[in-house]
Amino acid sequence: MIVCRPLALLFFVVFSTLGLPHQFVLAAEKASPQPLKVLIVAGGCCHDYDTQTKLLKKGIEARVNAAVEVIYNPDTSVKARFPIYESDGWARDFDVIIHDECSAGVTERPYVDRILKAHRDGVPAVNLHCAMHSYRWGDFQKPAEAGADNAGWYEMIGLQSTGHGPQSPIDVVYEQHPITAGLAGWRTINEELYNNIQVYPSATVLASGKQLQKPRRKKGQSAETDAEPTEVTAVVAWVNEYGPKKTRIFSTSLGHNNETVGDDRYLDLVSQGLLWATGKLSDKGEPAAGYAKP
């Protein structure tokens, strides 16, 4: 049985009336691909996820032929959990998952393994900001060796980070890659620069960030120190190939504040990363036909 989508059905009626071959109907349907099914999972500590999920959904749908669904947990603790992860096959209805959770205190191995299995089995992921600091246990302040009990989440992401410095502007500089084609370097507002404990061999760096960090005020100190700020550099965007199927993973550690998440330059980067992760971006950085919004 052939099921015709509405647009294809319209063409079928028109072409049948005109006596044109059925292959024209197939060509018309192919030229109008279905939207990518995108799931954003967000919630947890330290961020205005209620606002940021709205900004992400609007920004992505304005740039990409995509239908974005949001699962948001208003729990503001580091133990925020998501019922969707409790079921095997939780990601089967989506083309890509955007991890925007901040759940450092969730350490139940079976729970995390279910998340990772979906990506190991081939579902692409986009990881934003505090996703880098989620699902960690053991001595995560030290590099987690591949295959170690506490390395699973880092291996999916492709980079291990443990913390960040004070908020101040970050100068973002891009490397050459299909995702960064056409994107110009920029300076953020006050943002958090996440450190890099290690970058896994399977990852490719897309952008680095430079930030002047003033020394933190020590406890009991009444005035700011006169010490000069230190320039710190870290990777802020990268891609990874994860698991036996080399699942495409895009990540950026930027995105703490609402003003950054709503910035066109940030949304351009995330949207390009999403297209790459789903195989809808050419080697020249051009979206596949039907997947870029005008």
C-alpha positions as protocol buffer text, in pm:
chain_id: "A"
residue {
  index: 1
  type: MET
  ca { x: 0 y: 0 z: 0 }
}
residue {
  index: 2
  type: ILE
  ca { x: 134 y: 345 z: -94 }
}
residue {
  index: 3
  type: VAL
  ca { x: 71 y: 628 z: 151 }
}
residue {
  index: 4
  type: CYS
  ca { x: 89 y: 971 z: -12 }
}
residue {
  index: 5
  type: ARG
  ca { x: 179 y: 1280 z: 185 }
}
residue {
  index: 6
  type: PRO
  ca { x: -50 y: 1581 z: 125 }
}
residue {
  index: 7
  type: LEU
  ca { x: 189 y: 1765 z: -109 }
}
residue {
  index: 8
  type: ALA
  ca { x: 271 y: 1453 z: -303 }
}
residue {
  index: 9
  type: LEU
  ca { x: -101 y: 1374 z: -333 }
}
residue {
  index: 10
  type: LEU
  ca { x: -164 y: 1718 z: -481 }
}
residue {
  index: 11
  type: PHE
  ca { x: 106 y: 1664 z: -741 }
}
residue {
  index: 12
  type: PHE
  ca { x: -31 y: 1317 z: -812 }
}
residue {
  index: 13
  type: VAL
  ca { x: -376 y: 1457 z: -888 }
}
residue {
  index: 14
  type: VAL
  ca { x: -237 y: 1736 z: -1106 }
}
residue {
  index: 15
  type: PHE
  ca { x: 5 y: 1513 z: -1296 }
}
residue {
  index: 16
  type: SER
  ca { x: -257 y: 1242 z: -1342 }
}
residue {
  index: 17
  type: THR
  ca { x: -496 y: 1497 z: -1487 }
}
residue {
  index: 18
  type: LEU
  ca { x: -226 y: 1612 z: -1727 }
}
residue {
  index: 19
  type: GLY
  ca { x: -128 y: 1257 z: -1810 }
}
residue {
  index: 20
  type: LEU
  ca { x: 229 y: 1299 z: -1681 }
}
residue {
  index: 21
  type: PRO
  ca { x: 435 y: 999 z: -1562 }
}
residue {
  index: 22
  type: HIS
  ca { x: 418 y: 886 z: -1197 }
}
residue {
  index: 23
  type: GLN
  ca { x: 792 y: 948 z: -1154 }
}
residue {
  index: 24
  type: PHE
  ca { x: 717 y: 1321 z: -1145 }
}
residue {
  index: 25
  type: VAL
  ca { x: 516 y: 1260 z: -830 }
}
residue {
  index: 26
  type: LEU
  ca { x: 810 y: 1081 z: -670 }
}
residue {
  index: 27
  type: ALA
  ca { x: 1045 y: 1362 z: -772 }
}
residue {
  index: 28
  type: ALA
  ca { x: 811 y: 1622 z: -622 }
}
residue {
  index: 29
  type: GLU
  ca { x: 789 y: 1430 z: -295 }
}
residue {
  index: 30
  type: LYS
  ca { x: 1168 y: 1391 z: -282 }
}
residue {
  index: 31
  type: ALA
  ca { x: 1209 y: 1767 z: -329 }
}
residue {
  index: 32
  type: SER
  ca { x: 1002 y: 1828 z: -16 }
}
residue {
  index: 33
  type: PRO
  ca { x: 1163 y: 1616 z: 255 }
}
residue {
  index: 34
  type: GLN
  ca { x: 999 y: 1564 z: 589 }
}
residue {
  index: 35
  type: PRO
  ca { x: 1126 y: 1786 z: 874 }
}
residue {
  index: 36
  type: LEU
  ca { x: 1398 y: 1645 z: 1095 }
}
residue {
  index: 37
  type: LYS
  ca { x: 1253 y: 1520 z: 1421 }
}
residue {
  index: 38
  type: VAL
  ca { x: 1454 y: 1691 z: 1695 }
}
residue {
  index: 39
  type: LEU
  ca { x: 1424 y: 1629 z: 2068 }
}
residue {
  index: 40
  type: ILE
  ca { x: 1562 y: 1875 z: 2324 }
}
residue {
  index: 41
  type: VAL
  ca { x: 1606 y: 1732 z: 2674 }
}
residue {
  index: 42
  type: ALA
  ca { x: 1667 y: 2015 z: 2920 }
}
residue {
  index: 43
  type: GLY
  ca { x: 1663 y: 2088 z: 3291 }
}
residue {
  index: 44
  type: GLY
  ca { x: 1871 y: 2074 z: 3604 }
}
residue {
  index: 45
  type: CYS
  ca { x: 2109 y: 2304 z: 3780 }
}
residue {
  index: 46
  type: CYS
  ca { x: 2217 y: 2656 z: 3724 }
}
residue {
  index: 47
  type: HIS
  ca { x: 2048 y: 2774 z: 3402 }
}
residue {
  index: 48
  type: ASP
  ca { x: 1723 y: 2928 z: 3278 }
}
residue {
  index: 49
  type: TYR
  ca { x: 1621 y: 2625 z: 3077 }
}
residue {
  index: 50
  type: ASP
  ca { x: 1259 y: 2736 z: 3052 }
}
residue {
  index: 51
  type: THR
  ca { x: 1367 y: 3037 z: 2845 }
}
residue {
  index: 52
  type: GLN
  ca { x: 1657 y: 2871 z: 2668 }
}
residue {
  index: 53
  type: THR
  ca { x: 1452 y: 2581 z: 2531 }
}
residue {
  index: 54
  type: LYS
  ca { x: 1213 y: 2831 z: 2376 }
}
residue {
  index: 55
  type: LEU
  ca { x: 1504 y: 3021 z: 2220 }
}
residue {
  index: 56
  type: LEU
  ca { x: 1655 y: 2701 z: 2083 }
}
residue {
  index: 57
  type: LYS
  ca { x: 1330 y: 2569 z: 1940 }
}
residue {
  index: 58
  type: LYS
  ca { x: 1247 y: 2898 z: 1769 }
}
residue {
  index: 59
  type: GLY
  ca { x: 1603 y: 2950 z: 1644 }
}
residue {
  index: 60
  type: ILE
  ca { x: 1648 y: 2599 z: 1504 }
}
residue {
  index: 61
  type: GLU
  ca { x: 1308 y: 2587 z: 1336 }
}
residue {
  index: 62
  type: ALA
  ca { x: 1381 y: 2926 z: 1176 }
}
residue {
  index: 63
  type: ARG
  ca { x: 1702 y: 2791 z: 1023 }
}
residue {
  index: 64
  type: VAL
  ca { x: 1640 y: 2421 z: 960 }
}
residue {
  index: 65
  type: ASN
  ca { x: 1353 y: 2217 z: 819 }
}
residue {
  index: 66
  type: ALA
  ca { x: 1292 y: 2062 z: 1158 }
}
residue {
  index: 67
  type: ALA
  ca { x: 1017 y: 1992 z: 1409 }
}
residue {
  index: 68
  type: VAL
  ca { x: 1158 y: 2045 z: 1757 }
}
residue {
  index: 69
  type: GLU
  ca { x: 1002 y: 1875 z: 2059 }
}
residue {
  index: 70
  type: VAL
  ca { x: 1106 y: 1979 z: 2411 }
}
residue {
  index: 71
  type: ILE
  ca { x: 1116 y: 1772 z: 2727 }
}
residue {
  index: 72
  type: TYR
  ca { x: 1183 y: 2012 z: 3013 }
}
residue {
  index: 73
  type: ASN
  ca { x: 1225 y: 1923 z: 3380 }
}
residue {
  index: 74
  type: PRO
  ca { x: 1190 y: 2228 z: 3607 }
}
residue {
  index: 75
  type: ASP
  ca { x: 1399 y: 2056 z: 3876 }
}
residue {
  index: 76
  type: THR
  ca { x: 1689 y: 2299 z: 3936 }
}
residue {
  index: 77
  type: SER
  ca { x: 1909 y: 2055 z: 4124 }
}
residue {
  index: 78
  type: VAL
  ca { x: 2200 y: 1851 z: 3989 }
}
residue {
  index: 79
  type: LYS
  ca { x: 1983 y: 1542 z: 4027 }
}
residue {
  index: 80
  type: ALA
  ca { x: 1730 y: 1627 z: 3757 }
}
residue {
  index: 81
  type: ARG
  ca { x: 1612 y: 1312 z: 3579 }
}
residue {
  index: 82
  type: PHE
  ca { x: 1397 y: 1255 z: 3274 }
}
residue {
  index: 83
  type: PRO
  ca { x: 1133 y: 980 z: 3250 }
}
residue {
  index: 84
  type: ILE
  ca { x: 1198 y: 930 z: 2878 }
}
residue {
  index: 85
  type: TYR
  ca { x: 1541 y: 785 z: 2964 }
}
residue {
  index: 86
  type: GLU
  ca { x: 1380 y: 514 z: 3176 }
}
residue {
  index: 87
  type: SER
  ca { x: 1268 y: 318 z: 2869 }
}
residue {
  index: 88
  type: ASP
  ca { x: 1471 y: 116 z: 2623 }
}
residue {
  index: 89
  type: GLY
  ca { x: 1438 y: 254 z: 2272 }
}
residue {
  index: 90
  type: TRP
  ca { x: 1361 y: 599 z: 2411 }
}
residue {
  index: 91
  type: ALA
  ca { x: 1512 y: 778 z: 2108 }
}
residue {
  index: 92
  type: ARG
  ca { x: 1359 y: 571 z: 1829 }
}
residue {
  index: 93
  type: ASP
  ca { x: 1113 y: 843 z: 1720 }
}
residue {
  index: 94
  type: PHE
  ca { x: 1377 y: 1111 z: 1667 }
}
residue {
  index: 95
  type: ASP
  ca { x: 1647 y: 1191 z: 1413 }
}
residue {
  index: 96
  type: VAL
  ca { x: 1870 y: 1370 z: 1664 }
}
residue {
  index: 97
  type: ILE
  ca { x: 1878 y: 1439 z: 2038 }
}
residue {
  index: 98
  type: ILE
  ca { x: 1989 y: 1772 z: 2186 }
}
residue {
  index: 99
  type: HIS
  ca { x: 2126 y: 1714 z: 2536 }
}
residue {
  index: 100
  type: ASP
  ca { x: 2086 y: 2038 z: 2730 }
}
residue {
  index: 101
  type: GLU
  ca { x: 2060 y: 1892 z: 3080 }
}
residue {
  index: 102
  type: CYS
  ca { x: 2276 y: 1976 z: 3382 }
}
residue {
  index: 103
  type: SER
  ca { x: 2261 y: 1659 z: 3591 }
}
residue {
  index: 104
  type: ALA
  ca { x: 2602 y: 1610 z: 3748 }
}
residue {
  index: 105
  type: GLY
  ca { x: 2446 y: 1433 z: 4046 }
}
residue {
  index: 106
  type: VAL
  ca { x: 2278 y: 1159 z: 3846 }
}
residue {
  index: 107
  type: THR
  ca { x: 2518 y: 866 z: 3869 }
}
residue {
  index: 108
  type: GLU
  ca { x: 2301 y: 557 z: 3826 }
}
residue {
  index: 109
  type: ARG
  ca { x: 2489 y: 347 z: 3572 }
}
residue {
  index: 110
  type: PRO
  ca { x: 2188 y: 167 z: 3410 }
}
residue {
  index: 111
  type: TYR
  ca { x: 2014 y: 502 z: 3357 }
}
residue {
  index: 112
  type: VAL
  ca { x: 2318 y: 657 z: 3188 }
}
residue {
  index: 113
  type: ASP
  ca { x: 2385 y: 340 z: 2989 }
}
residue {
  index: 114
  type: ARG
  ca { x: 2035 y: 360 z: 2838 }
}
residue {
  index: 115
  type: ILE
  ca { x: 2106 y: 713 z: 2719 }
}
residue {
  index: 116
  type: LEU
  ca { x: 2439 y: 613 z: 2569 }
}
residue {
  index: 117
  type: LYS
  ca { x: 2305 y: 300 z: 2401 }
}
residue {
  index: 118
  type: ALA
  ca { x: 2077 y: 506 z: 2177 }
}
residue {
  index: 119
  type: HIS
  ca { x: 2376 y: 702 z: 2050 }
}
residue {
  index: 120
  type: ARG
  ca { x: 2601 y: 400 z: 2026 }
}
residue {
  index: 121
  type: ASP
  ca { x: 2331 y: 239 z: 1813 }
}
residue {
  index: 122
  type: GLY
  ca { x: 2333 y: 532 z: 1571 }
}
residue {
  index: 123
  type: VAL
  ca { x: 2111 y: 818 z: 1694 }
}
residue {
  index: 124
  type: PRO
  ca { x: 2308 y: 1145 z: 1654 }
}
residue {
  index: 125
  type: ALA
  ca { x: 2345 y: 1392 z: 1938 }
}
residue {
  index: 126
  type: VAL
  ca { x: 2404 y: 1761 z: 1995 }
}
residue {
  index: 127
  type: ASN
  ca { x: 2544 y: 1845 z: 2339 }
}
residue {
  index: 128
  type: LEU
  ca { x: 2514 y: 2195 z: 2480 }
}
residue {
  index: 129
  type: HIS
  ca { x: 2700 y: 2363 z: 2766 }
}
residue {
  index: 130
  type: CYS
  ca { x: 2632 y: 2183 z: 3096 }
}
residue {
  index: 131
  type: ALA
  ca { x: 2569 y: 1853 z: 2921 }
}
residue {
  index: 132
  type: MET
  ca { x: 2948 y: 1836 z: 2940 }
}
residue {
  index: 133
  type: HIS
  ca { x: 2927 y: 1832 z: 3321 }
}
residue {
  index: 134
  type: SER
  ca { x: 2647 y: 1577 z: 3354 }
}
residue {
  index: 135
  type: TYR
  ca { x: 2646 y: 1210 z: 3454 }
}
residue {
  index: 136
  type: ARG
  ca { x: 2989 y: 1203 z: 3616 }
}
residue {
  index: 137
  type: TRP
  ca { x: 3120 y: 997 z: 3903 }
}
residue {
  index: 138
  type: GLY
  ca { x: 3441 y: 856 z: 4040 }
}
residue {
  index: 139
  type: ASP
  ca { x: 3751 y: 1073 z: 4025 }
}
residue {
  index: 140
  type: PHE
  ca { x: 3626 y: 1281 z: 3732 }
}
residue {
  index: 141
  type: GLN
  ca { x: 3880 y: 1554 z: 3807 }
}
residue {
  index: 142
  type: LYS
  ca { x: 4139 y: 1328 z: 3644 }
}
residue {
  index: 143
  type: PRO
  ca { x: 4140 y: 1208 z: 3282 }
}
residue {
  index: 144
  type: ALA
  ca { x: 3906 y: 911 z: 3243 }
}
residue {
  index: 145
  type: GLU
  ca { x: 4069 y: 643 z: 3033 }
}
residue {
  index: 146
  type: ALA
  ca { x: 3867 y: 502 z: 2746 }
}
residue {
  index: 147
  type: GLY
  ca { x: 3670 y: 203 z: 2869 }
}
residue {
  index: 148
  type: ALA
  ca { x: 3686 y: 307 z: 3235 }
}
residue {
  index: 149
  type: ASP
  ca { x: 3371 y: 279 z: 3445 }
}
residue {
  index: 150
  type: ASN
  ca { x: 3329 y: 657 z: 3456 }
}
residue {
  index: 151
  type: ALA
  ca { x: 3435 y: 732 z: 3097 }
}
residue {
  index: 152
  type: GLY
  ca { x: 3114 y: 649 z: 2909 }
}
residue {
  index: 153
  type: TRP
  ca { x: 2961 y: 996 z: 2894 }
}
residue {
  index: 154
  type: TYR
  ca { x: 3293 y: 1159 z: 2805 }
}
residue {
  index: 155
  type: GLU
  ca { x: 3356 y: 908 z: 2529 }
}
residue {
  index: 156
  type: MET
  ca { x: 3022 y: 994 z: 2372 }
}
residue {
  index: 157
  type: ILE
  ca { x: 3090 y: 1366 z: 2393 }
}
residue {
  index: 158
  type: GLY
  ca { x: 3452 y: 1332 z: 2284 }
}
residue {
  index: 159
  type: LEU
  ca { x: 3594 y: 1570 z: 2544 }
}
residue {
  index: 160
  type: GLN
  ca { x: 3622 y: 1574 z: 2922 }
}
residue {
  index: 161
  type: SER
  ca { x: 3565 y: 1895 z: 3117 }
}
residue {
  index: 162
  type: THR
  ca { x: 3542 y: 1940 z: 3493 }
}
residue {
  index: 163
  type: GLY
  ca { x: 3478 y: 2308 z: 3554 }
}
residue {
  index: 164
  type: HIS
  ca { x: 3501 y: 2669 z: 3439 }
}
residue {
  index: 165
  type: GLY
  ca { x: 3643 y: 3004 z: 3541 }
}
residue {
  index: 166
  type: PRO
  ca { x: 3462 y: 3332 z: 3617 }
}
residue {
  index: 167
  type: GLN
  ca { x: 3227 y: 3481 z: 3361 }
}
residue {
  index: 168
  type: SER
  ca { x: 3380 y: 3720 z: 3109 }
}
residue {
  index: 169
  type: PRO
  ca { x: 3371 y: 3755 z: 2729 }
}
residue {
  index: 170
  type: ILE
  ca { x: 3513 y: 3475 z: 2515 }
}
residue {
  index: 171
  type: ASP
  ca { x: 3675 y: 3530 z: 2176 }
}
residue {
  index: 172
  type: VAL
  ca { x: 3564 y: 3242 z: 1954 }
}
residue {
  index: 173
  type: VAL
  ca { x: 3796 y: 3139 z: 1670 }
}
residue {
  index: 174
  type: TYR
  ca { x: 3685 y: 2875 z: 1419 }
}
residue {
  index: 175
  type: GLU
  ca { x: 3880 y: 2601 z: 1244 }
}
residue {
  index: 176
  type: GLN
  ca { x: 3794 y: 2487 z: 891 }
}
residue {
  index: 177
  type: HIS
  ca { x: 3513 y: 2233 z: 884 }
}
residue {
  index: 178
  type: PRO
  ca { x: 3178 y: 2196 z: 704 }
}
residue {
  index: 179
  type: ILE
  ca { x: 2999 y: 2313 z: 1020 }
}
residue {
  index: 180
  type: THR
  ca { x: 3200 y: 2634 z: 1042 }
}
residue {
  index: 181
  type: ALA
  ca { x: 3184 y: 2720 z: 670 }
}
residue {
  index: 182
  type: GLY
  ca { x: 3055 y: 3075 z: 642 }
}
residue {
  index: 183
  type: LEU
  ca { x: 3073 y: 3140 z: 1016 }
}
residue {
  index: 184
  type: ALA
  ca { x: 3288 y: 3429 z: 1138 }
}
residue {
  index: 185
  type: GLY
  ca { x: 3471 y: 3443 z: 1468 }
}
residue {
  index: 186
  type: TRP
  ca { x: 3296 y: 3644 z: 1737 }
}
residue {
  index: 187
  type: ARG
  ca { x: 3311 y: 3767 z: 2093 }
}
residue {
  index: 188
  type: THR
  ca { x: 3049 y: 3650 z: 2341 }
}
residue {
  index: 189
  type: ILE
  ca { x: 2902 y: 3845 z: 2628 }
}
residue {
  index: 190
  type: ASN
  ca { x: 3011 y: 3735 z: 2975 }
}
residue {
  index: 191
  type: GLU
  ca { x: 3022 y: 3356 z: 2947 }
}
residue {
  index: 192
  type: GLU
  ca { x: 3178 y: 3052 z: 3109 }
}
residue {
  index: 193
  type: LEU
  ca { x: 3487 y: 2899 z: 2949 }
}
residue {
  index: 194
  type: TYR
  ca { x: 3482 y: 2527 z: 3026 }
}
residue {
  index: 195
  type: ASN
  ca { x: 3820 y: 2367 z: 3083 }
}
residue {
  index: 196
  type: ASN
  ca { x: 3952 y: 2072 z: 2880 }
}
residue {
  index: 197
  type: ILE
  ca { x: 4091 y: 1786 z: 3085 }
}
residue {
  index: 198
  type: GLN
  ca { x: 4130 y: 1586 z: 2766 }
}
residue {
  index: 199
  type: VAL
  ca { x: 4012 y: 1570 z: 2406 }
}
residue {
  index: 200
  type: TYR
  ca { x: 3957 y: 1210 z: 2293 }
}
residue {
  index: 201
  type: PRO
  ca { x: 4128 y: 1092 z: 1972 }
}
residue {
  index: 202
  type: SER
  ca { x: 3791 y: 1040 z: 1802 }
}
residue {
  index: 203
  type: ALA
  ca { x: 3708 y: 1411 z: 1834 }
}
residue {
  index: 204
  type: THR
  ca { x: 3785 y: 1698 z: 1595 }
}
residue {
  index: 205
  type: VAL
  ca { x: 3817 y: 2055 z: 1723 }
}
residue {
  index: 206
  type: LEU
  ca { x: 3596 y: 2314 z: 1552 }
}
residue {
  index: 207
  type: ALA
  ca { x: 3653 y: 2623 z: 1764 }
}
residue {
  index: 208
  type: SER
  ca { x: 3867 y: 2752 z: 2048 }
}
residue {
  index: 209
  type: GLY
  ca { x: 3786 y: 3028 z: 2291 }
}
residue {
  index: 210
  type: LYS
  ca { x: 4019 y: 3280 z: 2454 }
}
residue {
  index: 211
  type: GLN
  ca { x: 3919 y: 3450 z: 2776 }
}
residue {
  index: 212
  type: LEU
  ca { x: 4085 y: 3691 z: 3017 }
}
residue {
  index: 213
  type: GLN
  ca { x: 4019 y: 3554 z: 3363 }
}
residue {
  index: 214
  type: LYS
  ca { x: 4067 y: 3771 z: 3670 }
}
residue {
  index: 215
  type: PRO
  ca { x: 4184 y: 3591 z: 3983 }
}
residue {
  index: 216
  type: ARG
  ca { x: 3893 y: 3478 z: 4198 }
}
residue {
  index: 217
  type: ARG
  ca { x: 3844 y: 3672 z: 4519 }
}
residue {
  index: 218
  type: LYS
  ca { x: 3954 y: 3463 z: 4815 }
}
residue {
  index: 219
  type: LYS
  ca { x: 3723 y: 3403 z: 5107 }
}
residue {
  index: 220
  type: GLY
  ca { x: 3727 y: 3700 z: 5342 }
}
residue {
  index: 221
  type: GLN
  ca { x: 3899 y: 3927 z: 5088 }
}
residue {
  index: 222
  type: SER
  ca { x: 3731 y: 4270 z: 5092 }
}
residue {
  index: 223
  type: ALA
  ca { x: 3868 y: 4408 z: 4766 }
}
residue {
  index: 224
  type: GLU
  ca { x: 3961 y: 4269 z: 4428 }
}
residue {
  index: 225
  type: THR
  ca { x: 4321 y: 4167 z: 4387 }
}
residue {
  index: 226
  type: ASP
  ca { x: 4548 y: 4385 z: 4176 }
}
residue {
  index: 227
  type: ALA
  ca { x: 4689 y: 4081 z: 3998 }
}
residue {
  index: 228
  type: GLU
  ca { x: 4676 y: 4092 z: 3620 }
}
residue {
  index: 229
  type: PRO
  ca { x: 4416 y: 3873 z: 3448 }
}
residue {
  index: 230
  type: THR
  ca { x: 4535 y: 3555 z: 3284 }
}
residue {
  index: 231
  type: GLU
  ca { x: 4454 y: 3460 z: 2924 }
}
residue {
  index: 232
  type: VAL
  ca { x: 4306 y: 3111 z: 2912 }
}
residue {
  index: 233
  type: THR
  ca { x: 4234 y: 2911 z: 2597 }
}
residue {
  index: 234
  type: ALA
  ca { x: 4007 y: 2608 z: 2566 }
}
residue {
  index: 235
  type: VAL
  ca { x: 3817 y: 2414 z: 2302 }
}
residue {
  index: 236
  type: VAL
  ca { x: 3457 y: 2542 z: 2284 }
}
residue {
  index: 237
  type: ALA
  ca { x: 3312 y: 2347 z: 1989 }
}
residue {
  index: 238
  type: TRP
  ca { x: 3398 y: 2007 z: 1845 }
}
residue {
  index: 239
  type: VAL
  ca { x: 3261 y: 1695 z: 1676 }
}
residue {
  index: 240
  type: ASN
  ca { x: 3304 y: 1332 z: 1764 }
}
residue {
  index: 241
  type: GLU
  ca { x: 3248 y: 988 z: 1611 }
}
residue {
  index: 242
  type: TYR
  ca { x: 3107 y: 761 z: 1876 }
}
residue {
  index: 243
  type: GLY
  ca { x: 3083 y: 386 z: 1902 }
}
residue {
  index: 244
  type: PRO
  ca { x: 3105 y: 109 z: 1642 }
}
residue {
  index: 245
  type: LYS
  ca { x: 2871 y: 294 z: 1405 }
}
residue {
  index: 246
  type: LYS
  ca { x: 3074 y: 614 z: 1434 }
}
residue {
  index: 247
  type: THR
  ca { x: 2763 y: 805 z: 1532 }
}
residue {
  index: 248
  type: ARG
  ca { x: 2799 y: 1176 z: 1465 }
}
residue {
  index: 249
  type: ILE
  ca { x: 2810 y: 1393 z: 1777 }
}
residue {
  index: 250
  type: PHE
  ca { x: 2836 y: 1774 z: 1781 }
}
residue {
  index: 251
  type: SER
  ca { x: 2905 y: 1966 z: 2101 }
}
residue {
  index: 252
  type: THR
  ca { x: 2965 y: 2319 z: 2220 }
}
residue {
  index: 253
  type: SER
  ca { x: 3041 y: 2425 z: 2577 }
}
residue {
  index: 254
  type: LEU
  ca { x: 2907 y: 2775 z: 2511 }
}
residue {
  index: 255
  type: GLY
  ca { x: 2557 y: 2872 z: 2619 }
}
residue {
  index: 256
  type: HIS
  ca { x: 2534 y: 2960 z: 2988 }
}
residue {
  index: 257
  type: ASN
  ca { x: 2336 y: 3283 z: 2958 }
}
residue {
  index: 258
  type: ASN
  ca { x: 2009 y: 3347 z: 2776 }
}
residue {
  index: 259
  type: GLU
  ca { x: 2165 y: 3628 z: 2571 }
}
residue {
  index: 260
  type: THR
  ca { x: 2418 y: 3384 z: 2429 }
}
residue {
  index: 261
  type: VAL
  ca { x: 2162 y: 3113 z: 2353 }
}
residue {
  index: 262
  type: GLY
  ca { x: 1948 y: 3371 z: 2173 }
}
residue {
  index: 263
  type: ASP
  ca { x: 2241 y: 3515 z: 1977 }
}
residue {
  index: 264
  type: ASP
  ca { x: 2214 y: 3453 z: 1603 }
}
residue {
  index: 265
  type: ARG
  ca { x: 2579 y: 3349 z: 1590 }
}
residue {
  index: 266
  type: TYR
  ca { x: 2522 y: 3083 z: 1854 }
}
residue {
  index: 267
  type: LEU
  ca { x: 2207 y: 2956 z: 1688 }
}
residue {
  index: 268
  type: ASP
  ca { x: 2384 y: 2944 z: 1351 }
}
residue {
  index: 269
  type: LEU
  ca { x: 2657 y: 2728 z: 1502 }
}
residue {
  index: 270
  type: VAL
  ca { x: 2412 y: 2492 z: 1674 }
}
residue {
  index: 271
  type: SER
  ca { x: 2197 y: 2461 z: 1362 }
}
residue {
  index: 272
  type: GLN
  ca { x: 2497 y: 2384 z: 1142 }
}
residue {
  index: 273
  type: GLY
  ca { x: 2611 y: 2126 z: 1396 }
}
residue {
  index: 274
  type: LEU
  ca { x: 2267 y: 1967 z: 1397 }
}
residue {
  index: 275
  type: LEU
  ca { x: 2263 y: 1941 z: 1017 }
}
residue {
  index: 276
  type: TRP
  ca { x: 2609 y: 1783 z: 1018 }
}
residue {
  index: 277
  type: ALA
  ca { x: 2517 y: 1534 z: 1290 }
}
residue {
  index: 278
  type: THR
  ca { x: 2216 y: 1418 z: 1089 }
}
residue {
  index: 279
  type: GLY
  ca { x: 2411 y: 1390 z: 765 }
}
residue {
  index: 280
  type: LYS
  ca { x: 2235 y: 1688 z: 608 }
}
residue {
  index: 281
  type: LEU
  ca { x: 2543 y: 1903 z: 553 }
}
residue {
  index: 282
  type: SER
  ca { x: 2779 y: 1864 z: 258 }
}
residue {
  index: 283
  type: ASP
  ca { x: 3157 y: 1870 z: 279 }
}
residue {
  index: 284
  type: LYS
  ca { x: 3133 y: 2232 z: 160 }
}
residue {
  index: 285
  type: GLY
  ca { x: 2901 y: 2323 z: 444 }
}
residue {
  index: 286
  type: GLU
  ca { x: 2587 y: 2339 z: 230 }
}
residue {
  index: 287
  type: PRO
  ca { x: 2259 y: 2204 z: 373 }
}
residue {
  index: 288
  type: ALA
  ca { x: 2098 y: 1917 z: 186 }
}
residue {
  index: 289
  type: ALA
  ca { x: 1814 y: 2017 z: -47 }
}
residue {
  index: 290
  type: GLY
  ca { x: 1503 y: 2100 z: 147 }
}
residue {
  index: 291
  type: TYR
  ca { x: 1666 y: 2127 z: 488 }
}
residue {
  index: 292
  type: ALA
  ca { x: 1764 y: 2494 z: 504 }
}
residue {
  index: 293
  type: LYS
  ca { x: 1506 y: 2762 z: 573 }
}
residue {
  index: 294
  type: PRO
  ca { x: 1534 y: 3068 z: 344 }
}
